[in-house]
Amino acid sequence: MTRWHTKQHVVCFILASSISLYLLTDAATVGASNQHLKTISSDEELSADSVADSSKVFAESAGTFNLSIIHFNDFHARFEPVGVQTSGRCRDDGDEDSCVGGFARLFTLASRLKEEYPNSLVLNAGDVFTGSLWFALFKWNVTSHFMNKIPQDATTVGNHEFDTQVSGLVEYLKLVNAPVVVANIDTSSEPELTPLIKKSTIVERGGKKIGIVGYVTRDYKNIANIGNLRILDEIASVNAEADRLVQEDKVDIVIVLSHAGVELDQVVAKASKHVSIVVGGHSHTFLYSGRPPCPFDKPKGPYPIVVRSSVDNRQVLVVQAAAYTRYLGLIHLQYNGQGNIVSWNGNPIFLDKHVQQDPAVVAELQPWKQAVDKVGKDVKGSSVVLLDASQGACYLGECNMGAMLLQAMIQEEINLRVRLDKATLWTYASVAIINSGGIRNSIPEGNITYEDILDVIPFEETYSTCELVGEALGWVLERSVADDNKNGPVQIAGVKATIDMALPSYERVSNIEVMCADCRVPRYQPLDPDRWYRIVVNDFTYNGGDGYTMIKKHSRNYEKGRSDKAIVMDYLRKFSPVSEAIPANFIRKNQKPKLMMMKYSVRIRNLN
């Protein structure tokens, strides 16, 4: 199969010294303006030393203490460089303008910055599992091996660390060198985890004791395979552990390391006690002050976000550094004698060609890469359009990547219509549903390989069928557009409706029509709330993931289907080249711009 697209060389300039100095004031929120002290030219070979030199710490004065925090989050098995536009597998091997990130660059810069700034911490905010063929093949073995090379002072547990069940997380944590911190997790019913996770850890820098408290979102019960674990209240757990650190262990500084999303981090910061900064992950949020170094990365807020604690009136910083090894966060902090930040200086650093890949790490990755390439480079189909899941496209509405997956699901059911010996039945199921969070990457125009498919749907799922009562199908749509849904809409085929966002939540969907299955000419018909509709759905959504509990609760005649990857590969083999458009199944009224607190786009609220 041929690639139709013309390779585009996209250069994102690293603004290595695009760092802002903010002096804390009594204002609730500090402005996001930023002065660029120096711009590195596109043809300048910049070593990690130069990057480090671009942002100097403050001159210490009597009673002050300087600390640098180097942080990353949502690694998602991006061991190799990623595409500058898609953050998936870089298709232009060797093209330094099209490929960014990757573990070898992350290692180079994190190690060099740690060496450059002795009073520094390296923090990992979780979600190192899942997202590429590397993890599908090697699970926690490859992840622990390379993560242990980064000089981490603490890490926390992302929701995707549960993708191999609690048992897989246990095996991973047994191999991890860094302290693992989560203050709001009750492991009493999963005792194997108890010795592997701590509420906090203490490190010393420059004669100061620094307590690092971890926490995760309680939404893990909806989005992760946490077994019998209990996730406790975030604010109460963080404050209790911070108070213990200050009162009993006499720490000078308290830092929070989270996997909860930037919106919840602000809520926790506002209600926190003793906390100076929250270093987060989960929402893949790109925060940046000033002109970003890459046009494909649109900041969702300033770096850092600043909120005021309603408990002790201190100002608390919130930071996050995008995802997929595109950036490494770097913030320099100056504390006063009371453990409060009085000034700061920093921005995420873009890991493009100006950050060299460590040669020894590249060589060590090579045997693993050969095994990945042997499986991953097999071409399964092609597309003449960009199958787009970037910048939160599937979280904000219908997306053509979702549409392609849904068509593959429906095609599978067309093949299975022989299960029912009815002359008028054109498909076994006419409605397909998947959660947007299950769509992890875009695929550009050209050949589609097995590795590309794994990048998009990395979870080990099946597409299965059940009969869902019509009333519950309506509830699925209402849940999808409700204000309290923080986990994104579903992608759905075979249904049309009108959505009025001016109406209250759970009263917004009307004029629902469903594609008939038992009909010679497929057409949309009004939803009958008492009728049973056969649907095809992915495991996660069927089992109540993202809060769609009504599907399993109000369905019958569940039949387990085939692997999602096998179904998609069969579809691509038969129907390539695909040219999926964005569906127009939903008429939206009074639609307001809404960026949901999700993996690619986050609503930034003023919480001060």
KANORHU-V16010 format. One line per field, one symbol per residue. ss: DSSP state (H for helix, E for strand, C for the rest). A space follows every 10 residues. Layout:
BEGIN
ss = ???
END
This chain:
BEGIN
ss = CCCCCCCCCC CCCCCCCCCE EEECCCCCCC CCCCCCCCCC CCCCCCCHHH HHHCCCCCCC CCCCEEEEEE EECCCCCCCC CEECCCCCEC CCCCCCCCEE CCHHHHHHHH HHHHHHCCCE EEEECCCCCC CCHHHHHHHH HHHHHHHCCC CCCEECCCHH HHCCHHHHHH HHHHHCCCCE ECCCEECCCC HHHHHHCECE EEEEECCEEE EEEEEECCCH HHHCCCCCCE ECCHHHHHHH HHHHHHHCCC CCEEEEEEEC CHHHHHHHHH CCCCEEEEEC CCCCCECCCC CCCCCCCCCC CCCCEEEECC CCCCEEEEEC ECCCCCEEEE EEEEECCCCC EEEEEECCEE CCCCCCCCHH HHHHHHHHHH HHHHHHCCEE EEECCCECCH HHCCCCCCCH HHHHHHHHHH HHHHHCHHHC CCCCECCCCC EEEEEHHHCC CCECCEEEEH HHHHHHCCCC CEEEEEEEEH HHHHHHHHHH CCCCCCCCCE EEECEEEEEE CCCCCCCCEE EEEEECCECC CCCEEECCCC CEEEEEEEHH HHCCHHHCCH HHHCEEEEEE EEEHHHHHHH HHHHHCCECC CCCCCEEEEC CCCCCCCCCC CCCCCCCC
END
